[in-house]
């Protein structure tokens, strides 16, 4: 069977010597010059099959002309041949591509070029989709059902369809050179919801990973029980750790005193820790006075009572750190102002 990838039916007819410039003219020429030509005169379509006019004009006449000529075709056969040719013209490129051949290279299979193109596409997927573990990728997916009959017509006019989400899952993708998408879904791991560290737990279930236990001072660095923590080095009292999951780098964490910061690189982690400390210093040095307390919605009588209990001057200005130190010293009255202190950030 000969196919003509990337050629329209008009181009095919012109390559065979036709001067047709329309699909109708091209079909007339091809059907008339096919290995089994369809000839005859025009008949009324209601007496034949439900076929296009370019087919009906070249089918067996109804007045006996040419009767017995084996070259002539009935309307039904002409209809079948028409659809057969259209199907070839529409699907040839797709079939060739699915089977690993290059439609742009009619002389050689070109399978290596197809595989190379799909490997390049898979490389993009590895770097951009979900979480990569070795040569596979994990992504989240779900099924959505939209319905306009769940609530009243007025509700759906105002809000659109009601969306029902089901089958939340994490899918494992693997490279597949025979697939047009360059991958196949090799496994689906169901999850209850896409929140927290659902991806880590799903991958750990798929790979059968064991939980890793660390001392208490390292848990604030680990953050997830399946993540491994490795010390990198210490610079000027700042400790640097590497976090890995299933032998894949997750990020880095820098620790200085009670402060930690996670980032993709060591440089970003150190810069983030510095910014975090500067923000904390600015927060501790924030000036608080009576006007600040009133701006939070506290009444003057309550503020004066707080100042009396903690020996503060209502007309003076204090830093947040100074007030926090007075509160931390303790006088048994913190519970009295628990809601107000929480609102003020203490």
Secondary structure as UniProt FT lines:
FT   TURN            5..6
FT   HELIX           9..15
FT   TURN            16..17
FT   HELIX           23..32
FT   HELIX           45..47
FT   HELIX           53..56
FT   TURN            57..58
FT   TURN            65..68
FT   TURN            70..71
FT   HELIX           75..98
FT   TURN            99..100
FT   TURN            103..104
FT   HELIX           111..128
FT   STRAND          131..133
FT   TURN            134..135
FT   STRAND          136..147
FT   HELIX           153..159
FT   STRAND          162..175
FT   TURN            177..178
FT   TURN            180..181
FT   STRAND          183..190
FT   TURN            196..197
FT   HELIX           198..207
FT   HELIX           216..222
FT   TURN            225..226
FT   STRAND          228..235
FT   TURN            236..237
FT   STRAND          238..245
FT   TURN            246..247
FT   STRAND          248..256
FT   TURN            257..258
FT   STRAND          259..263
FT   HELIX           266..284
FT   STRAND          287..288
FT   HELIX           290..295
FT   TURN            296..297
FT   HELIX           300..309
FT   TURN            310..311
FT   TURN            314..315
FT   STRAND          318..319
FT   HELIX           320..329
FT   HELIX           335..337
FT   HELIX           338..344
//
